[in-house]
Amino acid sequence: MIQGILGDPVKRRWWLTVGVCVAVGILLPFVWDHTGADLKVYRLGGSMVLDDPASLYAARMRDITMPFTYPLFGAMVMVPVAVMPWPVAYGVSITVSLFAIVVIWRLCLRRLPPASSWGPAGLIAVSAASLLIEPVRETLSYGQINLILCALILYDVLEVRRPRRGIWIGIAAGIKLTPLVFFGMLVVTRQWRALAHASAAFAVTVLAGFLIAPSAAWEYWTKLLSDTARIGGLAYSGNQSWNGFLIRVTGDMDGGGLAWKAVVLLTVVAGLWLTRALWLRGERLGATAIAGMISLLCSPVSWSHHWVWMIPLGVALLTGTRVGRRFPVQTAAAWFGLLMLAPIWWVPRRGNRELDWNMLEQVAGNAYLWLALTAGLLLAAGGRTRTMPAATTIREDAPTHPRL
C-alpha cells in the first residue's frame, strides 16, 4: 500500500496536503490571540448605521475603546454582520476569509509554470500553510477584512478581459481608502475603461454615505480622514509603514513630518514606475503586488495584518526575479518562512519601548519594510524580454477563459 502511494504522484500530493492541514491545525491555536477584536468594531459600525448613523464616529464599545475609522460605506457593508449573533458573525468572517485565501492562491498559482501541475491538492496545501503566515493569522484572529479586499482587487486587476473591470477596486476603496493606489496603477498602465469603472464605483460609495448620514459623512471627509490619533499608537512595532519607521527612528511622536512626505512621494513615484514596467513586461502579478506595497508603505498606519499582500509579492518573486527563477524552492522557503516567524514581534514593544530600539532591533522590528524594499529591487532587476507596447498592453473587451 505504501509503495502504491509513493509511486502515484497524485496520491503523494494529497497525502502531503493532509499532512500540511494536520500540522496547521496543531500549530494555529498557539498563535491565535485576538478573538475578533476588529470585527467587533466593524459590528459597531453596522449597528450605528441601523440605530443612529449620525453618531457613527463618536460611538464606542464598552470593552474596546477604538472607534470606527473607515468611510461610512464601510459601516454600511457591515450591517449584515451587525445583525448576526456574535458566534455566527465571527464564524462567517473566518469562513469568508478562508475562501478569500483560496481565491488569492488560485490567482497567484496560475502565474507559476506550469499552472496545471498544482491541482486541487496543491491549492489546498498552500492555502492551509499560509494560515501560519503572520499577516494571515492576524487577519483571521482579529476578524479583519484584508484577505477579502486583497482577493477582490487581485481578481479585478488580473482577470484583464472582463468587461466591467475596476468596479471591485472602486468598492474596495469605498470600504477602506488604501486601495485608491490601484487607481494610480490603472493610470500608469493606461487602463482607462477600468479606471472609469473604478472611479464610478468609488463615487457611488461616497454618495451612498452622504445619503445615509450627511453629517457623519461630511465629518469623516473633512475632519476625521487625517486624524491618525484615532487609529492607535503609531510607534507600535505592528505599524509597518514608513511613518511608523520614522517615528521609531526619530522619536517624533507626531509622525515623520516633511521627511515622511518626501519618502512617501519618492515611494509613490518609484513604485508606480516599477508597477508600469512590470505590467509591460508581462509580470502582472508583480505589478499588482507592488501597487499593494505602495499603499502599505505610504499609509500613515499599516498594521501587520494589512500585509497580506506579501502572498502575491512572494509568488511574484518566483516568476519575476532571477533568484526566484533559479532557486524557487529556497526563495519561497525564505520568504514565507520569515513571514511565519515574524521578526517584528521579537523586539521590545508597547509603551513606546520601540523608541529605544538599537540598530539590530530596528532591523528586526521593521522587517516587513525591508522585505518589501528587497522584493522591489529584485523585481526591478529581474527583467525579461516579454515587453509589450504600451498601446496594446491588454484588450479589455476580449473573451476570457479562466483556468486552474
Buried (B, 14 or more C-beta within 10 A) or exposed (E): EEEEEEEEEEEEBBBEBBEBBEEBEEBBEEBEEBEBBBBBBBBBBBBBBEEEBBEBBEBEBEEEEBBBBBBBBBBBBBBEBBEBEEEEBBEBBBEEBBBBBBBBBBBBBBBBEEBEEBBEBBBBBBBBBBBBBBBBBBBBBBBBBBBBBBBBBBBBBBEBEBEEBBBBBBBBBBBBBBBBBBBBBBEBBBBEBBBEBBBEBBEBBBEBBBEBBEEBBEBBBEEBEEEBEEBBBBBBBBBBBBBBBBBBBBEBEEBBEEBBBEBBEEBBEBBBEBBBBBBBBBBBBBBBBBBBBBBBBBBBBBBBBBBBBBBBBBBBBBBBBEBBBEBBEEBBEBBBEBBBBBBBBBBBBEEBBBBEBEEEBBEBBBBBBBBBEEBBEBBBEBBEEEEEEEEEBBEBEEEEEEEB
